[in-house]
Amino acid sequence: MEKGSARILSSYYRPKPGGLCTRLFRCINALLQRGHEVHYLALVPFPIEHRRCHFHRFPWPAKRADGLIFWGFFHLLAPFMLTAIGIRYRITHTFSFSTSYALLLQPLRLIKAVPLVLFLRADAIENHRIKKRPGWLIKLETLLEALAIHGVALYGVSQVLVDIVQARHRHLRPLCSGVMRNDIPALVEARPDYTLPIIFACVGVLEQRKNQALAIRCMQKLDGEKCHLLVYGEGPDREFLTKLVLSSGVADKVSLKGWSERDRLWPEIDVLLLPSLHEGASNSLLEALARGLPVLAGDLDENREILPENWLLPVADTDAWTIAMQTIIDDPETRIRSITAEQRAYAQRLVFDWEAHISELINAN
């Protein structure tokens, strides 16, 4: 190992599409580029090839990685494996992108005093409430969250998130805390003109938290010749949303596009709709801002840290969303230019060297 470099350990069960793995892989690559050695425990290798990146296989068939039996076995065995890896390879730092994996790394922190950095992207407890999970499960998750954050360096994608998590736990506290925002790598100029029909879109996993149903209901009152709604993503609400499109009589105005490569979908979109009931820091929102696309988003405290409040709408008020969409349809160029100009000023604050910042945070703790 090179002088001044660290041996760093993390874990995530397997690569999958989505913002968490995107950030995880960016983080690992940033650490490798700065001369550090990275170890990780997973079912299958991450899409990272580097001589200093070391995969440690969790003993379970990758094709059967679901269900209570798998997760029970994983949470029982993974702490022992991570501790053994940490001792054998003289790990100096650990990090996680969720409380679940931070909890698995806690034994190594306690036994060998290896610092642990936890990056939080969303409020898992609030997500459980939105999904109406049983009360006993929420209480258990709250306890596990407390154990996971105790003694770690805790960084959230928003100050709101950090404050909420810490307020839940008076006795088990992080060693320190701060904000590690998601970034916008670069900004591009907005398109010069917009013509009808306006293409609205929702981008993200199809689940209750993302609230795509609101956008679909808005389309009932809008002229299908002047606008269309594209819904990108897959998830547990796919069947529900398909039935809603049919029952609402908007099949000619709404298309469920499924999962798509990000670079392919953005050129098709004029306006991003983000009516989520809860967010940490939406990658779709950040990508839209980077591409100069206007965004209408839910009025959440987390979104207020990213967007001007003029373009934040109540997450349960279909009429307010419909009116906002209609004003864009009535005068696309004027309205879209106005939105993008205001949002661009906010977006400028999110252009920074994310890789350098996250590497410094891991190695400083």
C-alpha positions in Angstrom: 0.0 0.0 0.0 1.3 3.5 -0.9 2.5 5.9 1.7 -0.4 8.0 3.1 -3.1 5.8 1.7 -5.8 4.1 3.7 -7.5 0.6 3.7 -11.2 1.2 3.5 -14.1 -1.2 4.0 -17.7 -1.0 2.9 -20.6 -3.3 2.0 -23.7 -3.5 -0.1 -25.4 -6.7 -1.0 -25.4 -6.3 -4.9 -25.3 -3.7 -7.6 -28.6 -2.5 -8.9 -29.9 0.5 -10.9 -30.6 3.6 -8.8 -29.1 6.6 -7.0 -27.6 4.7 -4.1 -25.3 2.5 -6.2 -24.5 5.4 -8.5 -23.1 7.3 -5.5 -21.5 4.3 -3.9 -19.6 3.4 -7.0 -18.6 7.1 -7.5 -17.3 7.1 -4.0 -15.3 3.9 -4.4 -13.7 5.1 -7.6 -12.8 8.4 -6.0 -11.0 6.6 -3.2 -9.2 4.4 -5.6 -8.1 7.3 -7.7 -6.6 9.0 -4.6 -4.4 5.9 -4.0 -6.5 4.2 -1.3 -7.3 0.5 -1.1 -11.0 -0.5 -1.0 -12.5 -3.7 0.2 -16.2 -4.5 0.1 -18.5 -7.4 1.0 -21.2 -8.3 -1.5 -23.0 -11.2 -3.3 -21.5 -10.3 -6.7 -18.6 -8.0 -7.8 -19.3 -4.3 -8.3 -18.7 -2.9 -11.9 -15.3 -1.6 -10.8 -12.0 -3.1 -12.0 -8.9 -1.8 -10.2 -6.0 -3.6 -8.7 -6.6 -2.0 -5.3 -10.3 -2.8 -5.2 -11.0 -6.1 -3.5 -14.3 -8.1 -3.6 -15.2 -10.4 -0.7 -18.1 -12.7 -1.6 -21.0 -13.3 0.7 -21.8 -17.0 0.7 -25.3 -17.0 -0.8 -26.7 -17.6 -4.3 -27.0 -14.2 -6.0 -30.2 -15.3 -7.9 -32.0 -16.0 -4.6 -31.1 -12.8 -2.8 -34.5 -11.9 -1.5 -37.0 -12.9 1.2 -36.8 -13.1 5.0 -34.5 -16.1 5.0 -31.8 -14.4 3.0 -32.0 -11.1 4.9 -32.0 -12.9 8.2 -28.9 -14.9 7.3 -27.2 -11.8 5.8 -27.6 -9.7 8.9 -26.5 -12.6 11.2 -23.3 -13.5 9.2 -22.2 -10.2 7.6 -21.1 -8.5 10.9 -18.7 -11.5 11.6 -17.4 -11.4 8.0 -16.8 -7.7 8.0 -15.1 -7.8 11.3 -12.8 -10.7 10.1 -12.0 -8.8 6.9 -11.3 -5.7 8.9 -8.8 -7.5 11.2 -7.2 -9.6 8.5 -6.6 -6.7 6.1 -5.8 -4.1 8.7 -8.7 -1.9 7.7 -8.2 1.8 8.8 -11.6 3.3 7.7 -15.1 2.2 7.0 -18.1 3.8 5.4 -21.7 3.0 4.6 -24.6 4.5 2.6 -27.4 3.3 4.8 -28.0 2.6 8.5 -28.5 -1.1 7.8 -24.9 -1.5 6.6 -23.5 0.9 9.2 -25.0 -1.4 11.8 -23.2 -4.4 10.2 -19.9 -2.5 10.5 -20.4 -1.4 14.1 -18.7 -4.5 15.6 -15.5 -3.7 13.8 -15.7 -0.1 15.0 -16.2 -1.2 18.6 -13.6 -4.0 18.6 -10.8 -2.3 16.6 -11.7 1.4 17.0 -12.0 1.7 13.2 -13.8 5.0 12.4 -17.1 4.6 10.6 -18.7 7.2 8.3 -22.4 6.9 7.6 -23.9 8.8 4.6 -27.7 9.1 4.7 -29.7 9.7 1.6 -33.3 9.5 3.0 -35.3 9.0 6.2 -35.9 5.2 6.3 -38.4 5.6 9.2 -40.5 8.1 7.4 -40.5 5.8 4.3 -41.9 3.0 6.6 -44.6 5.3 7.8 -45.6 6.3 4.2 -45.8 2.6 3.3 -48.0 2.0 6.4 -45.7 -0.6 7.8 -46.7 -2.2 11.2 -45.9 -0.2 14.3 -43.7 -2.9 15.8 -41.5 -2.8 12.6 -41.2 1.0 12.8 -40.2 0.7 16.5 -37.6 -2.0 15.7 -36.2 0.0 12.8 -35.9 3.1 15.0 -33.9 1.1 17.6 -31.6 -0.3 14.9 -31.1 3.2 13.5 -30.1 4.4 17.0 -27.5 1.6 17.2 -26.3 2.3 13.7 -25.6 6.0 14.2 -24.0 5.7 17.7 -20.4 6.8 17.6 -20.2 7.3 13.8 -19.5 10.4 11.7 -23.0 11.1 10.3 -23.5 13.0 7.1 -26.9 13.5 5.4 -27.8 14.9 2.0 -29.7 17.7 3.7 -29.6 19.5 7.0 -33.3 18.6 7.5 -32.5 14.9 7.3 -29.6 15.2 9.8 -31.7 17.1 12.3 -34.6 14.7 12.1 -32.5 11.6 12.6 -30.6 13.1 15.5 -33.8 14.4 17.2 -35.1 10.8 17.3 -32.2 9.6 19.5 -31.3 11.3 22.7 -29.1 8.7 24.2 -27.2 7.1 21.3 -25.6 9.9 19.4 -23.1 10.2 16.4 -19.6 11.2 17.1 -20.1 14.2 14.8 -22.5 15.2 12.0 -22.8 17.4 9.0 -24.2 17.8 5.5 -22.8 16.0 2.4 -25.0 17.2 -0.4 -25.4 15.4 -3.7 -23.8 17.3 -6.5 -24.5 18.5 -10.0 -21.3 17.7 -12.0 -22.0 20.5 -14.6 -24.7 22.8 -15.8 -25.8 23.1 -19.4 -27.9 25.8 -21.0 -31.6 25.4 -21.2 -33.1 24.6 -24.6 -33.7 27.7 -26.8 -37.4 27.0 -27.4 -40.3 24.8 -26.3 -43.3 23.9 -28.5 -46.5 22.0 -27.9 -47.1 19.3 -26.9 -45.3 19.8 -23.6 -43.8 16.6 -22.3 -44.1 16.3 -18.6 -42.3 13.4 -16.8 -41.9 11.6 -13.5 -38.6 9.7 -13.1 -38.0 7.3 -10.3 -39.0 4.0 -8.7 -42.7 3.3 -8.9 -43.8 3.4 -5.3 -46.2 5.2 -3.0 -43.5 7.6 -1.7 -42.9 9.0 -5.2 -46.6 9.8 -5.6 -46.8 9.4 -9.4 -50.5 8.9 -9.0 -50.9 12.7 -8.4 -49.4 13.5 -11.8 -51.6 10.9 -13.5 -54.7 12.4 -12.0 -53.6 15.9 -13.1 -53.7 14.7 -16.7 -57.5 14.2 -16.5 -58.0 17.9 -16.6 -55.4 18.8 -19.3 -55.6 18.8 -23.0 -53.9 15.7 -24.4 -53.1 17.4 -27.7 -51.1 20.0 -25.8 -49.3 17.8 -23.3 -48.3 14.3 -22.5 -47.0 12.6 -19.3 -44.2 10.0 -19.4 -43.6 7.9 -16.3 -40.2 6.4 -16.1 -39.2 3.6 -13.7 -40.2 0.2 -12.3 -41.3 -0.8 -8.8 -44.1 -2.2 -6.6 -46.7 0.3 -7.8 -46.5 -0.6 -11.5 -49.8 -2.6 -11.5 -51.6 0.1 -9.4 -50.4 2.9 -11.7 -51.3 0.9 -14.9 -54.9 0.4 -13.5 -55.1 4.1 -12.5 -54.2 5.2 -16.1 -57.0 3.1 -17.5 -59.6 4.0 -14.8 -58.8 7.7 -15.1 -59.4 7.7 -18.9 -55.9 9.1 -19.6 -54.4 6.2 -21.6 -54.0 8.5 -24.6 -52.2 11.1 -22.4 -49.9 9.0 -20.2 -47.2 6.5 -21.0 -45.6 4.2 -18.5 -42.1 3.8 -20.0 -40.5 1.5 -17.6 -36.8 1.7 -16.7 -34.6 3.6 -19.1 -31.0 4.7 -19.3 -30.8 8.2 -17.9 -29.0 9.7 -20.9 -31.8 8.4 -23.2 -34.8 9.8 -21.3 -33.7 13.4 -20.6 -33.8 14.6 -24.2 -37.5 13.5 -24.4 -38.6 15.6 -21.4 -39.6 19.3 -21.2 -40.6 19.5 -17.5 -39.8 17.2 -14.6 -42.6 16.5 -12.1 -41.5 15.4 -8.6 -44.6 15.1 -6.4 -42.9 12.8 -3.8 -44.3 12.5 -0.3 -40.7 12.3 1.0 -37.3 12.8 -0.5 -33.7 13.0 0.7 -32.1 14.6 -2.3 -33.6 13.3 -5.6 -31.1 12.3 -8.2 -33.7 12.9 -10.9 -34.2 16.5 -9.6 -30.4 17.1 -9.6 -30.0 15.7 -13.1 -32.9 17.8 -14.5 -31.3 20.9 -13.0 -28.0 20.0 -14.5 -29.6 19.8 -17.9 -31.4 23.1 -17.6 -34.9 21.4 -17.4 -37.6 23.1 -15.2 -38.8 21.2 -12.2 -42.2 21.3 -10.4 -41.6 19.6 -7.0 -43.4 18.8 -3.8 -43.2 21.4 -1.0 -40.9 19.4 1.3 -38.3 20.9 3.7 -35.7 18.8 1.9 -36.6 20.3 -1.5 -36.5 23.8 0.0 -32.8 23.4 0.4 -32.5 22.8 -3.4 -35.2 24.8 -5.1 -36.8 28.2 -4.8 -40.2 27.9 -3.1 -42.0 29.5 -6.0 -42.0 26.2 -7.8 -42.8 24.0 -4.8 -46.4 22.7 -4.6 -48.5 20.9 -1.9 -48.0 17.1 -2.4 -51.7 16.4 -1.9 -53.2 19.2 -3.9 -54.0 17.9 -7.4 -55.6 21.2 -8.4 -52.5 23.2 -7.6 -50.3 20.9 -9.7 -52.9 21.0 -12.6 -52.9 24.8 -12.5 -49.1 25.0 -12.5 -48.9 22.6 -15.5 -51.6 24.5 -17.3 -49.7 27.8 -17.0 -46.7 26.2 -18.6 -48.9 24.8 -21.5 -50.5 28.2 -22.0 -47.1 30.0 -22.5 -44.3 27.5 -22.7 -41.4 29.7 -23.5 -42.1 32.4 -21.0 -43.0 30.2 -18.1 -40.2 27.7 -18.7 -37.6 30.4 -19.1 -38.8 32.0 -15.8 -38.6 28.7 -13.9 -35.2 27.6 -15.3 -33.7 31.1 -14.6 -34.7 30.9 -10.9 -33.7 27.3 -10.4 -30.4 27.7 -12.2 -29.3 30.2 -9.5 -30.0 27.6 -6.8 -28.3 24.9 -8.9 -25.0 26.8 -9.0 -24.5 26.0 -5.3 -24.5 22.3 -6.1 -21.7 22.3 -8.6 -18.6 21.1 -6.6 -16.1 18.3 -6.6 -18.2 15.7 -4.9 -15.5 13.0 -5.2 -12.9 15.0 -3.5 -15.3 16.1 -0.7 -16.5 12.6 0.1 -13.0 11.2 0.1 -11.9 13.8 2.5 -14.8 13.1 4.8 -14.0 9.4 4.9 -10.4 9.8 5.6 -10.7 12.7 8.1 -12.8 10.7 10.5 
